[in-house]
Amino acid sequence: MKDLLKSKKGTQLDKKAKAKDLVSSRDDVQNFLQKVSNMPVSSGDARLVFALDATASRQATWDTASQLQTEMFVSAQSLGGLQVQLCYFRGFGEFYSSPWQSSPDALLKTMTGITCQAGATQLQRLLRHVITENDRNKIKCVVYIGDAMEENIDILAHLAGKLGLLNIRLFMFQERGDPIARQAYLEMSRLAGGAYCQFDAASADQLKDLLRAVAIYAAGGMKALVDFSKKSHKTVKLLQQQLKQ
């Protein structure tokens, strides 16, 4: 009987501790939202790197993303506009980065001419490119869409941490549920002060809202994102809640 009472008491204490941790976490998020909402909106066009895994398994999502990228431009237009650079990797070590584009039609033309090819992930190369590019043009955030991770997580974490120091938000959107990719994407987005979300490949509307949310954040800051999340897919609210320094 004494053991049973101790067990019940221990369970109650665990529940209280978890509840306390949850409250602290919510307070941290609210403090961050308050701080960022008071920051001035960037003048001129915000710069966003739109990066995709273009290896063989990605063709269907690539085609969807090609159509939805227009939504990013439209959503950011009233908040100051958006400059987008397309990056992708595929095949045997091929890595591509486009010129900066302020027109969705120009980006769509580039994307529709590309087919996915079998190859390994090149996330290290992508993050190094972003860091170098930021020296020339200040980048607000990076959107990455992928489904796998085949690299050294320690190196990726180090590079993601550098993005965080440069105040470049990293948004990692995972298709399907590979656990290795999930762990890596979560850690990378955390270290860069960004956010992670898993999306359903069958839900184009969900991906559309996520891309629009990041574009709105890039162009209008946290206040604009909070306003947008009130009337969008629930995953956008989760995205907003993750953003922390």
BAFI-3210 file (N, C-alpha, C; in Angstrom, 3 decimals, decimal comma, padded with zeros to 6 digits):
// residues 245
n [1|2|3|4|5|6|7|8|9|10|11|12|13|14|15|16|17|18|19|20|21|22|23|24|25|26|27|28|29|30|31|32|33|34|35|36|37|38|39|40|41|42|43|44|45|46|47|48|49|50|51|52|53|54|55|56|57|58|59|60|61|62|63|64|65|66|67|68|69|70|71|72|73|74|75|76|77|78|79|80|81|82|83|84|85|86|87|88|89|90|91|92|93|94|95|96|97|98|99|100|101|102|103|104|105|106|107|108|109|110|111|112|113|114|115|116|117|118|119|120|121|122|123|124|125|126|127|128|129|130|131|132|133|134|135|136|137|138|139|140|141|142|143|144|145|146|147|148|149|150|151|152|153|154|155|156|157|158|159|160|161|162|163|164|165|166|167|168|169|170|171|172|173|174|175|176|177|178|179|180|181|182|183|184|185|186|187|188|189|190|191|192|193|194|195|196|197|198|199|200|201|202|203|204|205|206|207|208|209|210|211|212|213|214|215|216|217|218|219|220|221|222|223|224|225|226|227|228|229|230|231|232|233|234|235|236|237|238|239|240|241|242|243|244|245]
n.u [000,826|001,948|003,887|002,248|000,983|003,226|003,880|001,650|001,868|004,312|003,647|001,800|003,497|005,193|003,385|002,778|005,265|005,650|003,541|004,400|006,720|005,519|004,096|006,235|007,431|005,442|005,401|007,951|007,639|005,629|006,965|008,945|007,406|006,287|008,571|009,596|007,445|007,574|009,703|011,057|009,733|011,503|012,992|012,446|012,866|012,502|014,767|014,730|015,709|014,788|014,798|015,163|015,119|016,042|016,260|015,592|013,164|011,555|009,941|007,088|006,460|008,121|006,896|004,485|005,405|006,485|004,240|003,052|004,847|004,298|002,388|003,890|005,172|002,945|001,700|003,602|003,784|002,229|003,465|005,906|007,298|009,293|012,361|013,566|015,696|016,273|017,332|018,733|019,549|020,751|021,192|024,572|026,260|025,363|024,654|022,600|022,062|019,956|019,820|018,807|015,345|012,532|010,189|007,483|006,903|009,321|010,741|009,097|009,381|012,014|011,853|010,009|011,425|013,050|013,964|013,789|016,544|018,238|020,206|022,376|021,666|022,501|022,788|024,712|026,215|024,278|023,737|026,254|026,420|024,345|025,366|027,635|026,400|024,948|026,841|026,998|024,362|021,948|020,182|016,935|015,488|015,430|013,821|013,364|012,595|012,226|012,860|014,658|017,819|021,181|023,658|026,383|025,239|026,354|027,975|026,035|024,509|026,346|026,626|023,996|023,799|025,491|023,906|021,933|023,393|023,806|021,326|019,554|016,699|015,739|013,600|012,350|010,758|009,293|008,589|006,696|007,632|010,295|012,328|015,041|015,536|013,642|014,622|017,031|016,141|014,558|016,506|018,239|016,556|015,936|018,442|018,963|017,071|014,614|011,894|010,146|008,228|006,148|004,672|001,806|002,054|-000,118|-001,581|-001,877|-002,816|-002,001|000,814|000,904|-000,067|001,991|004,228|003,343|003,164|005,861|006,849|005,343|006,265|008,955|008,719|007,106|007,587|007,184|004,700|003,053|002,999|001,703|-000,847|-001,600|-001,643|-003,921|-006,024|-005,458|-004,194|-003,867|-001,252|000,294|-000,017|001,366|003,869|004,386|004,445|006,771|008,897|011,710|014,344]
n.v [-001,208|001,249|001,532|001,881|004,313|005,985|005,751|006,918|009,496|010,221|010,204|012,320|014,456|014,386|015,104|017,711|018,893|018,647|020,241|022,707|023,061|023,325|025,716|027,495|027,249|028,311|030,926|031,755|031,725|033,676|035,943|036,182|036,643|039,103|040,714|040,568|041,533|044,215|045,050|047,006|046,916|045,570|047,720|048,092|045,315|042,113|039,350|036,006|032,663|030,005|026,766|023,467|019,913|018,142|015,512|012,137|011,193|013,369|014,566|014,939|016,691|018,789|019,745|020,637|022,638|024,380|025,556|026,732|028,643|031,161|032,141|032,963|035,319|036,981|037,154|038,550|040,965|043,273|043,944|044,981|043,581|040,941|039,308|036,509|033,702|030,802|027,618|024,400|020,880|017,946|014,744|013,776|015,349|017,853|021,270|024,082|027,591|030,287|033,585|036,483|036,913|038,938|038,482|036,295|034,895|034,647|032,964|030,722|029,930|029,045|026,884|025,091|024,013|022,082|018,777|016,182|014,285|011,241|011,094|012,103|013,864|017,365|019,190|020,458|021,851|023,607|025,200|026,363|027,863|029,727|031,172|032,346|033,825|035,622|037,453|039,108|039,864|040,687|038,175|037,232|034,874|031,251|028,830|025,412|022,458|019,084|015,488|013,787|013,006|012,663|013,119|014,328|015,020|016,613|018,450|019,756|020,866|022,667|024,477|025,380|026,672|028,818|030,220|031,036|032,844|034,792|035,739|034,574|033,078|029,670|027,616|024,486|022,215|019,167|016,453|013,503|011,036|010,365|009,326|009,982|012,191|013,906|014,341|015,640|017,920|019,214|019,900|021,536|023,688|024,664|025,549|027,592|029,388|029,157|027,322|024,155|021,929|019,220|018,124|016,993|015,264|015,078|017,290|020,150|022,646|022,949|023,130|025,412|027,398|027,317|028,205|030,754|031,831|032,030|033,821|036,077|036,534|037,113|039,492|041,149|040,744|039,448|040,332|040,532|037,850|036,692|037,838|036,689|033,969|033,673|033,184|031,006|027,703|025,237|024,367|026,558|028,127|026,529|026,778|029,491|029,537|028,182|029,823|031,226|032,825]
n.w [000,000|000,863|-001,110|-003,334|-002,727|-002,776|-005,471|-006,723|-005,702|-006,814|-009,535|-009,635|-008,999|-011,234|-013,240|-012,443|-012,760|-015,524|-016,396|-015,448|-016,985|-019,485|-019,226|-018,889|-021,380|-023,041|-022,078|-022,885|-025,676|-025,999|-025,026|-026,956|-029,271|-028,614|-028,520|-031,176|-032,626|-032,191|-033,629|-036,321|-039,657|-042,405|-044,801|-048,309|-050,656|-049,268|-048,866|-049,811|-049,709|-051,651|-051,395|-052,669|-052,511|-055,224|-055,952|-057,146|-055,924|-055,642|-057,632|-057,890|-055,757|-056,429|-058,779|-057,704|-055,915|-057,762|-058,908|-056,679|-055,779|-056,754|-055,048|-052,885|-053,741|-054,291|-051,788|-050,312|-051,580|-050,868|-048,563|-048,982|-050,865|-052,472|-052,909|-054,498|-054,421|-056,168|-055,172|-055,709|-055,463|-057,113|-058,784|-059,609|-057,553|-058,443|-058,061|-057,910|-058,159|-058,611|-060,241|-058,279|-058,068|-058,718|-059,851|-060,140|-062,470|-063,843|-062,114|-062,162|-064,817|-064,803|-062,995|-064,158|-066,216|-065,215|-064,255|-061,816|-060,512|-059,639|-056,668|-053,916|-050,809|-050,386|-048,240|-046,663|-048,549|-049,476|-047,159|-046,731|-049,060|-048,633|-046,451|-047,629|-049,683|-048,189|-047,412|-049,568|-050,183|-047,915|-046,328|-045,373|-044,706|-045,116|-047,013|-046,999|-048,727|-048,416|-048,126|-046,973|-045,310|-045,594|-044,521|-042,378|-039,242|-037,244|-038,590|-040,118|-038,072|-036,985|-039,124|-039,333|-036,904|-037,420|-039,248|-037,485|-035,876|-037,749|-037,987|-039,827|-040,628|-040,647|-042,322|-042,257|-044,195|-044,203|-046,277|-046,051|-043,508|-042,602|-039,965|-039,417|-041,039|-039,930|-037,290|-037,873|-039,322|-037,410|-035,474|-036,945|-037,711|-035,184|-034,200|-035,982|-035,323|-036,533|-037,909|-037,990|-040,013|-040,814|-043,765|-045,628|-048,569|-050,206|-049,773|-051,155|-050,459|-047,832|-048,033|-049,588|-047,810|-045,916|-047,382|-048,099|-045,549|-044,702|-046,580|-045,969|-043,382|-043,984|-045,437|-043,849|-041,134|-037,720|-036,685|-038,941|-039,663|-037,453|-037,731|-040,182|-039,505|-038,008|-039,673|-041,256|-042,254|-039,645|-039,306|-039,846|-037,597|-035,782|-036,855|-036,439|-033,623|-033,049|-033,664|-032,324|-030,465]
ca.u [000,000|002,848|004,504|001,228|000,819|004,416|003,791|000,646|002,431|005,333|002,961|001,251|004,611|005,626|002,401|002,956|006,522|005,417|002,686|005,250|007,572|004,688|003,834|007,473|007,614|004,485|005,874|009,088|007,115|004,936|007,979|009,596|006,452|006,164|009,807|009,732|006,360|007,949|010,814|010,637|009,706|012,633|012,671|012,844|012,478|013,121|015,425|014,388|016,234|013,796|015,662|014,470|015,778|015,577|016,636|014,579|011,886|010,945|009,338|005,703|006,475|008,748|005,869|003,548|006,093|006,640|002,995|002,712|005,787|003,670|001,688|004,863|005,351|001,693|001,452|004,579|003,801|001,678|004,273|007,212|007,872|010,124|013,378|013,727|016,719|015,997|018,471|018,387|020,620|020,266|022,170|025,914|026,897|024,922|024,038|022,224|021,465|019,521|019,915|017,678|014,172|011,406|009,026|007,123|006,923|010,704|011,089|008,314|009,997|013,207|011,480|009,301|012,364|013,943|013,466|014,548|017,468|018,718|021,444|022,386|021,376|023,642|022,395|025,914|026,540|023,246|023,926|027,471|026,067|023,544|026,273|028,445|025,505|024,541|027,880|026,728|022,984|021,395|019,086|016,043|015,196|015,611|012,817|013,879|011,612|012,909|012,306|015,732|019,066|022,185|024,925|026,820|024,372|027,165|028,376|024,827|024,140|027,308|026,281|022,708|024,112|026,030|022,753|021,312|024,209|023,611|019,898|018,886|015,771|015,707|012,324|012,530|009,489|009,576|007,569|006,737|007,999|011,557|012,735|016,374|015,356|012,892|015,529|017,985|015,426|014,178|017,689|018,735|015,662|016,075|019,709|018,901|015,989|013,508|010,800|010,034|006,873|005,965|003,436|001,272|002,279|-001,413|-002,255|-001,254|-003,245|-001,174|002,115|000,686|-000,143|003,315|005,079|002,835|003,492|007,269|006,989|004,752|007,210|010,144|008,428|006,409|007,964|006,359|003,332|002,321|002,804|000,668|-002,127|-001,908|-001,893|-005,264|-007,032|-004,866|-004,105|-003,354|000,199|000,907|000,020|002,459|005,087|004,540|004,765|008,131|009,919|012,290|015,758]
ca.v [000,000|002,402|001,675|002,396|005,734|006,669|005,763|007,922|010,807|010,491|010,511|013,673|015,403|014,411|015,875|019,129|019,347|018,796|021,416|023,885|023,203|023,778|027,136|028,219|027,250|029,266|032,266|032,054|032,031|034,962|036,989|036,346|037,261|040,499|041,386|040,670|042,349|045,619|045,369|047,669|046,115|045,876|048,551|047,466|043,929|041,087|038,296|034,672|031,553|028,942|025,631|022,196|018,662|017,763|014,135|011,397|010,999|014,667|015,189|015,382|017,873|019,862|020,297|021,387|023,836|025,289|026,301|027,469|029,720|032,439|032,603|033,651|036,684|037,729|037,397|039,507|042,178|044,434|044,198|045,499|042,810|039,792|038,845|035,077|032,951|029,370|026,709|022,978|019,922|016,699|013,994|013,516|016,562|019,093|022,277|025,248|028,764|031,231|035,009|036,926|037,173|039,643|038,129|034,871|034,289|034,286|031,797|029,592|029,496|028,269|025,649|024,151|023,395|021,204|017,472|015,631|013,193|010,499|011,602|012,241|015,218|018,285|020,254|021,219|022,767|024,634|026,127|027,139|028,833|030,788|031,987|033,144|034,760|036,643|038,486|040,021|040,348|040,257|037,224|037,200|033,502|030,163|027,766|024,171|021,381|017,828|014,310|012,897|013,599|011,616|013,785|014,377|015,944|017,561|019,523|020,505|021,641|023,773|025,456|025,972|027,615|030,036|030,969|031,678|033,994|035,801|036,084|034,048|032,044|028,480|026,910|023,157|021,553|017,761|015,593|012,161|011,014|009,708|009,782|010,583|013,536|014,698|014,743|016,621|019,150|019,871|020,473|022,623|024,843|025,196|026,270|028,792|030,257|029,078|026,431|022,902|021,417|018,093|018,330|015,860|015,487|015,129|018,538|021,319|023,831|023,049|023,646|026,787|028,260|027,378|029,068|032,114|032,290|032,434|035,035|037,165|036,805|037,746|040,849|041,979|040,478|038,563|040,845|040,139|036,401|036,429|038,195|035,690|032,660|033,648|032,753|030,030|026,312|025,105|024,184|027,891|028,519|025,780|027,390|030,759|029,275|027,658|030,834|031,730|033,173]
ca.w [000,000|000,906|-002,445|-004,242|-002,426|-003,293|-006,933|-007,097|-005,390|-007,820|-010,799|-009,521|-009,084|-012,637|-014,002|-012,101|-013,368|-016,961|-016,590|-015,227|-018,164|-020,589|-018,996|-019,164|-022,819|-023,605|-021,716|-023,755|-027,011|-025,944|-024,889|-028,257|-030,194|-028,244|-028,891|-032,626|-033,177|-032,040|-034,517|-037,557|-040,880|-043,279|-045,954|-049,566|-050,862|-048,436|-049,656|-049,340|-050,503|-051,811|-051,704|-052,775|-052,859|-056,571|-056,265|-057,905|-055,241|-055,371|-058,806|-057,664|-054,901|-057,207|-059,665|-056,859|-055,437|-058,908|-059,059|-055,465|-055,454|-057,094|-053,846|-052,025|-054,248|-054,143|-050,369|-049,798|-052,384|-050,159|-047,368|-049,376|-051,965|-052,147|-053,844|-054,253|-055,140|-056,195|-055,063|-055,633|-055,756|-057,708|-059,555|-059,090|-057,047|-059,104|-057,195|-058,732|-057,516|-059,639|-059,888|-057,469|-058,890|-058,102|-060,663|-060,042|-063,803|-064,159|-061,304|-062,668|-066,072|-064,437|-062,309|-065,035|-067,147|-064,457|-063,833|-060,697|-060,844|-058,471|-056,077|-052,459|-050,332|-050,310|-047,330|-046,267|-049,643|-049,473|-046,041|-046,995|-050,099|-048,018|-045,640|-048,567|-050,383|-047,232|-047,394|-050,687|-050,094|-046,636|-046,500|-044,215|-044,320|-046,076|-047,030|-047,578|-048,851|-048,692|-047,451|-046,524|-044,850|-045,747|-044,235|-040,988|-038,526|-036,481|-039,512|-040,448|-036,894|-036,898|-040,152|-038,954|-035,834|-038,053|-039,767|-036,332|-035,502|-038,791|-037,959|-041,017|-040,176|-041,493|-042,260|-042,811|-044,469|-044,513|-046,876|-045,473|-042,092|-042,297|-038,624|-039,435|-041,587|-038,954|-036,212|-038,405|-039,680|-036,163|-034,839|-037,784|-037,602|-033,825|-034,081|-036,818|-034,860|-037,475|-037,556|-038,738|-040,183|-041,728|-044,520|-046,368|-050,001|-050,889|-049,419|-051,772|-049,718|-046,637|-048,451|-050,047|-046,640|-045,288|-048,206|-047,944|-044,193|-044,633|-047,394|-045,184|-042,296|-044,554|-045,889|-042,868|-039,751|-036,911|-036,545|-040,146|-039,602|-036,445|-038,349|-041,213|-038,893|-037,423|-040,646|-042,166|-041,820|-038,282|-039,323|-039,827|-036,187|-035,172|-037,381|-035,726|-032,223|-032,925|-033,890|-031,087|-030,580]
c.u [000,868|003,491|003,527|001,030|002,001|004,360|002,825|001,182|003,481|004,728|002,406|002,335|005,119|004,696|002,553|004,209|006,350|004,573|003,480|006,138|006,792|004,399|005,064|007,713|006,690|004,907|007,028|008,613|006,450|005,915|008,663|008,678|006,320|007,379|009,892|008,649|006,672|009,112|010,304|010,658|010,848|012,184|013,161|012,420|013,240|013,717|015,195|015,004|015,214|014,544|014,886|015,437|015,200|016,075|015,404|013,211|011,049|010,108|007,930|005,657|007,124|007,706|004,863|004,164|006,271|005,400|002,724|003,654|005,232|002,971|002,637|005,008|004,113|001,458|002,379|004,497|003,334|002,504|005,681|007,907|008,812|011,098|013,670|014,874|016,383|017,303|017,969|019,637|019,986|021,447|023,500|026,590|026,483|024,226|023,791|021,683|021,164|019,911|018,728|016,540|013,121|010,118|008,713|007,166|008,328|011,131|010,353|008,915|011,231|012,822|010,825|010,224|013,291|013,255|014,372|015,387|017,983|020,040|021,309|022,071|022,662|023,287|023,587|026,235|025,543|023,498|025,185|027,206|025,305|024,436|027,125|027,602|025,090|025,578|027,645|025,351|022,370|020,155|018,253|015,774|015,384|014,460|013,447|012,775|012,343|012,285|013,378|016,917|020,108|023,593|025,231|026,024|025,174|027,602|027,176|024,403|025,059|026,954|024,949|022,895|024,683|024,904|022,071|022,069|024,069|022,164|019,192|018,001|015,740|014,399|012,457|011,173|009,760|008,366|007,789|007,374|009,272|012,097|014,110|016,296|014,641|013,808|016,494|017,301|015,030|015,369|018,222|017,870|015,757|017,330|019,721|017,768|014,806|012,422|010,776|008,559|006,889|004,653|003,068|001,407|000,977|-002,126|-001,515|-001,602|-002,387|000,193|001,989|000,655|001,210|004,247|004,638|003,227|004,931|007,499|006,461|005,671|008,435|009,890|007,869|006,735|006,943|004,916|002,485|002,038|001,712|-000,711|-002,556|-002,303|-003,299|-006,305|-006,512|-004,829|-003,449|-001,833|000,932|001,005|001,159|003,807|005,403|005,012|006,192|009,208|010,409|013,765|016,577]
c.v [001,269|002,651|002,277|003,890|006,547|006,813|006,829|009,332|011,203|010,879|011,926|014,728|015,531|015,265|017,363|019,702|019,572|020,022|022,702|024,146|023,768|025,258|027,967|028,338|028,261|030,693|032,688|032,463|033,395|036,122|037,267|037,072|038,754|041,300|041,619|041,546|043,841|046,030|046,061|046,724|046,538|046,734|047,872|046,015|042,992|040,015|036,939|033,637|030,429|027,701|024,323|021,059|018,237|016,381|013,364|011,311|012,264|015,247|015,729|016,652|019,057|020,542|021,136|022,700|024,858|026,153|027,214|028,630|031,096|033,036|033,356|035,104|037,536|038,104|038,469|040,873|043,409|044,809|044,670|044,693|041,714|039,517|037,388|034,519|031,468|028,586|025,271|022,138|018,640|015,956|013,802|014,834|017,851|020,006|023,528|026,361|029,791|032,660|035,365|037,352|037,934|039,353|036,646|034,166|033,836|033,041|030,552|029,042|028,638|026,907|024,629|023,474|022,384|019,886|016,936|014,439|012,544|011,070|011,700|013,681|016,043|019,486|021,086|022,277|023,915|025,664|026,972|028,215|030,015|031,729|032,898|034,212|035,904|037,761|039,525|040,669|039,809|039,392|037,180|035,769|032,536|029,179|026,552|023,117|020,105|016,672|013,398|013,703|012,491|012,136|013,779|015,438|016,971|018,743|020,389|021,391|022,855|024,876|026,143|026,980|028,916|030,881|031,715|032,921|035,143|036,282|035,725|032,893|030,884|027,735|025,581|022,475|020,137|017,072|014,172|012,188|010,283|010,221|010,431|012,017|014,434|015,217|015,831|017,957|019,939|020,586|021,658|023,872|025,476|026,059|027,557|029,727|030,258|028,149|025,227|022,539|020,243|018,302|017,066|016,146|015,617|016,465|019,744|022,588|024,042|023,633|025,090|027,751|028,405|028,308|030,526|032,685|032,776|033,709|036,247|037,539|037,553|039,211|041,743|041,726|039,628|039,025|040,436|038,637|036,034|036,727|037,143|034,353|032,547|033,088|031,711|028,643|026,214|024,916|025,520|028,396|027,803|026,358|028,668|030,534|028,781|028,729|031,402|032,030|032,287]
c.w [000,000|-000,449|-003,427|-004,032|-002,930|-004,799|-007,403|-006,865|-006,420|-009,149|-010,795|-009,634|-010,511|-013,472|-013,740|-012,747|-014,859|-017,252|-016,425|-016,424|-019,327|-020,469|-019,317|-020,653|-023,482|-023,308|-022,618|-025,139|-027,020|-025,829|-026,214|-029,239|-029,914|-028,699|-030,400|-033,231|-033,092|-032,936|-035,777|-038,741|-041,780|-044,448|-047,220|-049,625|-049,933|-049,335|-048,996|-050,271|-050,477|-052,300|-051,690|-053,072|-054,214|-056,960|-056,721|-057,247|-055,148|-056,496|-058,553|-056,816|-055,595|-058,095|-058,877|-056,393|-056,557|-059,098|-057,857|-055,161|-055,792|-055,875|-052,902|-052,439|-053,982|-052,687|-049,796|-050,467|-051,610|-048,931|-047,713|-050,457|-051,496|-053,284|-053,493|-055,082|-055,035|-056,089|-055,075|-055,861|-056,302|-058,323|-058,834|-058,725|-057,735|-058,101|-058,032|-057,840|-058,605|-059,279|-058,983|-058,380|-058,102|-058,854|-060,514|-061,396|-064,185|-063,391|-061,794|-063,955|-065,804|-063,874|-063,229|-066,043|-066,489|-064,114|-062,722|-061,146|-059,568|-057,978|-054,576|-052,065|-050,237|-049,428|-046,856|-047,316|-049,702|-048,381|-046,213|-048,052|-049,499|-047,206|-046,525|-049,249|-049,468|-047,108|-048,492|-050,586|-048,811|-046,857|-045,228|-043,765|-045,479|-045,909|-047,674|-047,587|-049,241|-047,946|-046,864|-046,003|-044,814|-045,436|-042,738|-040,230|-037,727|-037,344|-039,862|-039,278|-036,736|-037,901|-039,844|-037,834|-036,372|-038,642|-038,624|-035,894|-036,493|-038,877|-039,268|-040,564|-041,172|-041,259|-042,997|-042,963|-044,962|-045,128|-046,367|-044,086|-041,753|-040,961|-038,581|-039,962|-040,585|-037,845|-036,677|-038,692|-038,422|-035,522|-035,640|-037,655|-036,216|-033,698|-034,895|-036,403|-035,787|-036,994|-038,484|-038,884|-041,155|-042,460|-045,288|-047,852|-050,768|-050,663|-049,968|-051,004|-048,481|-046,977|-048,914|-048,868|-045,957|-046,062|-048,099|-046,587|-044,107|-045,432|-046,638|-044,028|-042,831|-044,887|-044,791|-041,416|-039,008|-036,791|-037,746|-040,146|-038,602|-037,020|-039,374|-040,588|-038,318|-038,381|-041,633|-041,543|-040,447|-038,242|-039,328|-038,395|-035,468|-035,604|-036,611|-034,292|-032,019|-032,998|-032,571|-031,323|-029,666]
res [m|k|d|l|l|k|s|k|k|g|t|q|l|d|k|k|a|k|a|k|d|l|v|s|s|r|d|d|v|q|n|f|l|q|k|v|s|n|m|p|v|s|s|g|d|a|r|l|v|f|a|l|d|a|t|a|s|r|q|a|t|w|d|t|a|s|q|l|q|t|e|m|f|v|s|a|q|s|l|g|g|l|q|v|q|l|c|y|f|r|g|f|g|e|f|y|s|s|p|w|q|s|s|p|d|a|l|l|k|t|m|t|g|i|t|c|q|a|g|a|t|q|l|q|r|l|l|r|h|v|i|t|e|n|d|r|n|k|i|k|c|v|v|y|i|g|d|a|m|e|e|n|i|d|i|l|a|h|l|a|g|k|l|g|l|l|n|i|r|l|f|m|f|q|e|r|g|d|p|i|a|r|q|a|y|l|e|m|s|r|l|a|g|g|a|y|c|q|f|d|a|a|s|a|d|q|l|k|d|l|l|r|a|v|a|i|y|a|a|g|g|m|k|a|l|v|d|f|s|k|k|s|h|k|t|v|k|l|l|q|q|q|l|k|q]
***
